[in-house]
Amino acid sequence: MKRRASLLFAALLCQAPGSAVVAQDSRIGDASHWFYMVKSRPSDPASEAEYNTWYDDIDIPDVLAVPGFLRARRGIAQDLTAESATGRGADKGTYVALYDITTNDIDKSIIDMYVAARKMAALGRLTDAFKIVEANYYRRLGQPHDVRGDTSAPDDRYIYARKILCCREPSVREGFLDWYRGGFVKAVGESDHVHRVSLYELYRVMEVLAISPEEVPHLLIVFELSAPTATGAVGSLEHAIESLRAEGHMHKGYLEGHATLYRQMSDVAAR
């Protein structure tokens, strides 16, 4: 039991010695808005209820007590392989926690998270029901693009997170950002179910062994969607992206990495 708890502790604490800083240049991106994405799953299918109770009742409130951590959303991966011709987003059994952070010193915020996790451990507020899959910090690049208001029911909200394996060359990166802000956002904004699009750049990898070398560096596009079904949520978006490709308007830096569609389970703001 102690060994399992210590392994969880190491994953949850986000220890700097086991992490890797990717983006270093403070001139790129937004220096005050950040994003922490944690993928996890129950350590045992039989412990799923315990895992979800711990996440909702203990972990999320404790994390939102950390200065700068302002919002937490949770989602569960949707398996599209049986529903969609795209076959993307099959991470069955995986959950995600998405934290919006506002800070002028992200490294201090990461340390604050580390300190908070130590307190959780000291107070016995960890659980063996939790297994981390991947954990990364991202810098937001520019403002989110609000396409339309979201008036959907809570159960109809989805988050589609897509890694883009770009950009090692500065010239490619700048060209990609210009294309993204212009043609890409406009094209996906015409799809029926998209109401917000946000772009992030990988800043720090917290679980080095959980990410493949070809994914460093990468950008992350987060689509907030509303639809009655998972297929409906992603279908029109994929069609808009394929139309860009078919018309020869796809940027060479748009190299698709892993993508997962999550049904949003909760959305909690810091008090």
N, C-alpha and C positions, 0 to 999 in steps of 0.2 A: 504493500500500500504506500509506504513512504517513497519508494523508488518511483512509482507511477505519479505520485503527487509532485515529486521533484522534477520529473520530465515535463509535466504540465506547467509547473512554475517557470521553468526555463523558457518555454514557448510563450507563455503569457506575459512575462516580464519584458520581452523585447530587449534583451541584453545587447548593448552596443558591441561587445567583443564578437558576437556571433552574427553581426549584421554587416551590410555593405552599403556605403553611400554611393549613389550613382550620379545624381545631378549636383553640381557644385557651384555653378555660376549664378549668383544672386540676381543678375540682370535678366535672366529668362524667367518667364512665368510670374505668378502673383506671390509676393513674398509674405503675404499675410493669410492666405486661404490654402488649406491643406486638406488631405483626404487620407483616411486610414482604412484599408480594406483587409478584413480578416476572414479567411475561409476556414471552416472547421466542420467537424462531424461528430456524432456521438462515438465514443470509444467502443461501444457495443450497441447493436440495434436494440437490445433489451433495455438500454439505459436512455433511450431517446426522450422519454417524458421527463426524466430527471435532468437531462442535459438542457432541454428547453426551459424548464422551470428555473434552473440555475442562471441561465443566460438572461431571462427576462426579469427575474426578481432580485438577482444579486449582481451579476457582472455589468449589465447596462447601467444601473443606477450608480455603481461604484466608478465606472469609467466616466460618466457624465459629471461626476464630482471633481474630475481633474480639470484645472484651469485651462480654458481654451477649447475643450471638447464640448461642442454646443448641440450636436444632434446625433442620434443613433438610429439607424434603420436596420432591420433584420429581414432576410429573405431566404427562401428555400429554392434550390435549383430545380428547374423544370426539364425533364427529359424529352427533347424534341425529336429524337431519332425515329419514333414510331408515328409522329404527327406531321413532320415537316420534311420536305425534300432536301432541305439544307443539311439536316443531320447535326446542326451545331447546338452546343449548350448541354451536352449530355454529361452531367456531373451528379448523377443520382445519389441522393443521400447527403449531399453537401449543403451546408448553410453558409450564409455570408452575413457579416456585420459590417456596416458602412458608417464611418464616423466623420462628420464635418468638423474641422478644426479651424479656429481663427487665432493666430499668434504671429508675433513679429520675431519669434525665436523658436523655430520648430525643434531644434536640438534640445533646448530646455524643456519643451513640452514632452518630448520623448522620455527624457529623464524623469519628469514629473509622473509620467505613466508608469515608469519602472518603480518609482517610490510607492505609488498607489498599489501596484501589484504586490509589492513586498508586504504592505499593510494587510492586503487581502489574505496573503499566506499566513501571516502572524495571527490573524483573527479566525483562521479556519474557514475562510470564505471561498476556497477553491474546491474543485470537484474532479474526481477521477472519470467522470462521464464525458469529459471534453477531450477532443483530439484535434490539434491544429493541422491545417493542410497548407496554408500559405498566408503570409502577412506582409503587406507592403505599405509604405507611406508614399504619397504622391503630392506634388505641387500642382495646384490648379493653374491652367494656362488661360488667362483672360476670363471674361465673365461667362456664365452659363447662357446658352441661347434658349430663351423661352419662346416656344413655338405657339402654344395655345394654353389656356387655362385648364387645370385638371379638376373636373367635376365628377369624376368616376367614384363608384363605391370603393371602399377600402380593399375589398377582395379582388377588384379588377385592376390593381396596380402592379406593374412589373418593372424590373430594372434589368437592362441588358448591358452587361459589361464586356467590352471587346478590346483585347490587346492589339495594338498596332506595332509591328516590329520596326520602328523608325525612331530615331534617325542618327546614325553614326556620323554622317557628314553634315557640318553646319549649313552648307548651302542647300542640301536636300531638306533639312529641317525647316529652314525659313520658307522654302518653296511650298512645303507641305502645309505649314501653318497658314500661309496666304490662301492656298486652295481650300483648306478646311473652313476657314472663316467665310469664304465666298461661296464657291460652288457646292461643296459638300453639305454644309448646314442648310443651304437653301433647298437642295434636292431632298434630303431626308425630312425636312420640315413639311414637305408636301404629302408625306405618308399620313395615313388616317389616324394613327394611334400615338404618335410621338408628341409629347408636350414639353420636353426639355432635353437639351443635349449639352453635356459638359466634357471638357477635354482636360486631361491630367498628364503629368510627366512623372515617371518613376523617380523617386528621391532616395528612398532607403529600403533595402530588402532586409526584413527581420529574420527570415528563415532561409538562409542561403541555399540549403540543400533542396528546398521546395520549388526552386525556380531553375529553369534550364538556361545554359549560357547564351543561347540565341535570343532569349527574352531580355537580355541586358544590353543596351537600354531598351525601353519601350514606352509608348504612349498608351493611355487608357481612355477610351471613349465610353462614357456612361449615358445611356439613353433611358429616360424615364417615360414609360409607356402606360397606356390605359386601354384595356380590351376585356371582353368577357372570357376569352380563352387564351392560353399560351400561344397557340398557333396564330390566332388573330393578332396578338400583340406584336409578334415579330415578322409576320408575313409581309405586310405592306412596307415595312422598313427594309427588309431584304430585297424586295422588288425595286425600291428606289435606288439601292446600292448597285444592284445588278444592271439597272438602266444606265447609271453613270458609266459602268464598265463597258456595256455594249455600245454606248455612244462615243467611246474613246475619251471620256472626260475624267478617268480615274488617274490620280497622281501616282507616280512610280514609288513614292514612299508609303503608299497604303498597302502594306504587307500584312495580311491578316494573321494574327496569332490566336490564342485560345479565346473563346467567347462563351459566356454562360448567361442564360436567361433565368432570373430569379423572380418568383412571386413574392411581392412584398408582404411581410407578416406584421410588422410594427414600425412605427415612426414616433420617436420619443425626443422631446427637446429638453435640454438642461434646464433646471429650475433656477 
